[in-house]
Structures are given as structure tokens and as C-alpha cells.
Amino acid sequence: VTDTKTITGNGNTITQTIQGDNITTTKTITGDNNTITQNIETSNSNSTMTILGDSNTITAGMTGVSAGGGHQSTMNITGVSNQYTIAQGGSVDTVVNIVTNRSSNTVSVTTGN
């Protein structure tokens, strides 16, 4: 399953649950005060988010057996006062890569296998 979204604007809300095998998601978000909730339930997943804006709230979860390569999440964030919560779990290792630019961002990461 491949999912690609490009969102431009302020005050958007995205709620997404994806189920299946070998899921790849890519989101590019430009704007302020957006709320994104993404849950991936699969045996293998890869999620990339690029965010440019302020006061955005992102919640991303990856759960499942994570056979083979496991779960991987990459976030590239430019902006101030953004909140990010990432939770990954499965039966093999998980990978989280986060790059933030600017100030007052809050990042919470929980991983486990």
C-alpha cells in the first residue's frame, strides 16, 4: 500500500488508519494549526512526513508484527511550537529519525518490540 498526501493551508484535520502489508506513506504539510493523526497497523511500514509551519499537532502510531525490516518513521520539521507524538511497536526493531529546525517544538517518542 502506498499513500501520498500534499496539504497546503491552515486549520486542516487529517485522521487516517491504514491496514495491510508493506505500507509506505509520504505526507508533505505546509501551513499552521493543522492536526494530523495517523495509525498504521501492518507487518511492515515506512512513514515520512515533511512539515513546514507553526503550531501543528502530529500523532503517529505504527503497530503490528513488523516482520522483516520493522517500522521506520522519518520526520523533517521546520517551524515553531509544533507538537509531535510518535509510538512504534512490533516484534522487531523500530527506527525513528527526527530533524527539527526552529524553536519551542515538543517531541515525544515511544518505541518497543
Residue pairs with C-beta under 8 A, 6 or more apart in sequence:
1 18
1 20
1 21
1 22
1 23
1 24
1 42
2 23
2 24
2 25
3 16
3 18
3 23
3 24
3 25
3 26
4 25
4 26
4 27
5 14
5 25
5 26
5 27
5 28
6 27
6 28
7 14
7 27
7 28
7 29
7 30
7 31
7 34
8 29
8 30
8 31
9 30
9 31
9 34
10 31
10 32
10 33
10 34
10 53
11 31
11 32
11 33
11 34
12 29
12 31
12 34
12 35
13 34
13 35
13 36
14 27
14 34
14 35
14 36
14 37
14 38
15 37
16 36
16 37
16 38
16 39
17 39
17 40
17 41
18 25
18 38
18 39
18 40
18 41
18 42
18 45
19 41
19 42
20 42
21 42
21 43
21 44
22 42
22 43
22 44
22 45
23 40
23 42
23 44
23 45
23 46
23 47
24 45
24 46
24 47
25 38
25 40
25 45
25 46
25 47
25 48
26 47
26 48
26 49
27 36
27 38
27 47
27 48
27 49
27 50
28 49
28 50
29 36
29 49
29 50
29 51
29 52
29 53
29 56
30 51
30 52
30 53
31 53
31 56
32 53
32 54
32 55
32 56
32 79
33 54
33 55
33 56
34 53
34 56
34 57
35 56
35 57
36 49
36 56
36 57
36 58
36 59
36 60
37 59
37 60
38 47
38 58
38 59
38 60
38 61
39 60
39 61
39 62
39 63
40 47
40 60
40 61
40 62
40 63
40 64
40 71
41 63
41 64
42 62
42 64
43 64
43 65
43 66
43 67
43 68
44 64
44 66
44 67
44 68
44 69
44 70
44 71
45 62
45 64
45 66
45 71
45 72
46 71
46 72
46 73
47 60
47 62
47 71
47 72
47 73
47 74
48 73
48 74
48 75
48 76
49 58
49 60
49 74
49 75
49 76
50 75
50 76
51 58
51 75
51 76
51 77
51 78
51 79
51 82
52 78
52 79
53 78
53 79
53 82
54 79
54 80
54 81
54 82
55 79
55 80
55 81
55 82
56 79
56 82
56 83
57 82
57 83
58 75
58 82
58 83
58 84
58 85
59 84
59 85
60 73
60 84
60 85
60 86
60 87
61 86
61 87
61 88
62 71
62 73
62 87
62 88
62 89
62 90
62 94
63 87
63 88
63 89
63 90
64 71
64 90
65 90
65 91
66 90
66 91
66 92
66 94
66 113
67 91
67 92
68 92
69 92
70 90
70 92
70 93
70 94
70 95
70 113
71 88
71 90
71 94
71 95
72 94
72 95
72 96
72 97
73 86
73 88
73 94
73 95
73 96
73 97
74 97
74 98
75 84
75 86
75 97
75 98
75 99
76 99
77 84
77 98
77 99
77 100
77 101
77 105
78 100
78 101
78 102
79 101
79 102
79 105
80 102
80 103
80 104
80 105
81 104
81 105
82 100
82 105
82 106
83 105
83 106
84 98
84 105
84 106
84 107
84 108
85 108
86 96
86 98
86 107
86 108
86 109
86 110
87 109
87 110
87 111
88 94
88 96
88 110
88 111
88 112
89 110
89 111
89 112
89 113
90 113
91 113
92 113
93 113
94 111
94 112
94 113
96 109
96 111
98 107
98 109
100 107
